[in-house]
Amino acid sequence: MSFSSLPVIDLKSHPDDIRQTILLACSTTGFFYVSNHGLDSLQSQIFSMAKEFFYLPLQEKLLYASNTTSYQGYLKIGRENLDSTNSKLMDEKEGFRIRQSDLNRKDKLPNIFSHEENFKLLEQFFRQCYNLCMHLLEYLAETFEIDRDYFTSRHKWDKEPGAALKLLHYSPINQIEQNINVIRAEKRILTRKHI
């Protein structure tokens, strides 16, 4: 499947068109792309913050390493494996996961994320993404002709498990070409706007 074949839900479209596109996506590809969501500026600021983190020395990033029991923190290159049939293939990306509940534990985040201005940005991003999801879930319920709050009532802001933000950084190709045990994500999944 190519990116161009994904249904596009344009949130500036008429609500009937949005519902029709959701129905198309649910009955064909199972995925859709959302445009005109209003998050572009905020998303760019989050990407800038992520770049700042990923350019830190490895030792500093490892201070926030994710352990096997938590769903938060830094994931070094090779930590995740995209091919479960071959344990020698490593994924070349590094990542940082922030859970919605981490917003209540600012002291557990790296300074880049916990700095007051950046932390407010994270909170705002989480909240706006949540609001966008609630809006889409309402459309989904309307599409299936069920109660409008059927899905949203089951996804409350203050209830676990909450949302998670996973920031990713891929090494430039020339740094990894020499390692034959590296697998590129785009061989398996669609990738877009990576930093």
N, C-alpha and C positions, 0 to 999 in steps of 0.2 A: 504494500500500500504506500502510495506517495503522499507527501504532505498536501499536495494540491487536491487530492481526492477526499480529504476530510471535510465533512460539512462544517460550515462557518456560521456560528451564531453571532450575528451583529446585534448588539444590545441597543443600537439606535433604530433598529427595524421595528415594524409594527408588531405588537404582541402575537398576533395570529401567525405571522411569518416565523417568529422565534419558536413558537410551539410546534409548527410544522417541521422546522429544521431539527428540533430535538427529537421528534418522532422519527424522522429520517435517520438520524444518527443512531438512535436506539435500535432501529430495525435493520440497519446495514452495517456500518463500521464499528459501532460500539464506542466510538470516540467522537469528539468534536473540538473545534477550535473556537475560542470566544474572542471577538473583536469589539472594539469600542467599550471596553470594560472600565476605563477611567483610571487604571492603575499604572500607566506607562511611566509617568514621572517618578512615582514612588518606587516602582520596580527598578528604575535606573539608579536611584539613590541606594537601594538595597544592594544592587550589583556592585556599586562603587565601594560600599562598606565591605562586601565580601572580598573584593580584590585586595583591599588593604589587609585583611586577615590572611589570605592565602599567600601574600608576599612576605609574611613574617618568616623568620628562620624556623626550620623544622622543630628544633628543640622547644621553642616557645609555643608552637601549635600543639605539640605533644602534651603540654601541661593540661590541655583540655580534651585529651583523647577519650573517645567513647569506649566504654568497656562492654563486655558481652551481655550484660544484663540491662543496660540502659539504652534508651533510644534518643540519646542526646550527645553532643560533643563532636570532636574532630575525628575524621576517618582518614587515615593516611593512605597514600597510593598503594594499591595492592590489597587493601583490607577487604574489599568486596570482590567477589568473583562472578563474572557474568556467564560463565560456562560451567555448570555443575558437573558436566561429564569429564572435565579436564581440570584438575586442581592446579596444574602448572601454569595455566593461563591466568594472568592477573589483570585486573582492571586498572587503567592508568590514571583514573581520576582520584582527586582527593575531595573530601566533602566536610561539611559542618552541618549538623542537625540541631535545630532549635525547636523544642516543643512549646506549645502554647503555655503549658504550665511553668515553663522556665521563666516566663515573664513575671512570675511571683518570686523567683530566686535569682535576682539580678547578679548577686555575688558569685554565682556559678558560671557566669559568662565571661569570655575574654574582654579586656578593657575596650577593645574596638566596638563591641556590641553593648557593653554596659555603660559606656560614656553617656551622660544624660541626654544629649541631643540625639545620638544614634539609637539609644534605647527607646526614646519616644517614637522615633521613626519605625523601629521594629514593632512596637505596640500598634501603631497606626496601620502598618502593613498587614499585620495579623487580623486586625479588626476589619479592615476594608476587604481583605480576601474572604473573611467569614461572611460579611454582608453580601458579597458577590455570590458566594455559594448558596446562601439562604435564598437569594433572589432566583438563582437557577433551579433550586429545589422546588420553589413555588411553581415555576414554569413547568417543571417535570410533573408535579402533581396535577396541574391543570391539563397537561398533555394526556395523562392517563385517566382524566376525569374522576379523580378522587379528591378528598378534602384538601384544600389548598395548603393547610398546615400539617398534612400527614407526615412529610419528611422533616420539615423544619422543627416540629415539636420533638423530634428524636435526636436533634443535633443542637443542643443548647450550648451557648458560649461557655458557661461555667461548669459544664459536666465533662468528665473524662470519657474517652481518651483525648478529646480536643484535637487540634490541628498540629501539624508539624511543618516546618520549613526546612528544606534540605538544599543548601547552597553547594554548588559543584564547581570544581576547577579542573580543567584538563591541561596536561602538560603540552607544550608545543611539540609538534610531530618530530622535529629534528632532535629533540632530547631523548626520545624513546625509540626511534627507528632501529637503534642498535640492539635493542632487547627483543628477541624473537618470541618471548613469552608474554607479550602484551596483546590484549584484544581491544579493538576500537568499538566503542558503544554503538556508533551509527551502523555497524553491520547488523545490529539486532533491533535497535529501537530508533525512533525519530528523535533527534536532538535539535534544540533551538535555543538561541541566545545564551550560550554558555560563556562564562568569563575566563 
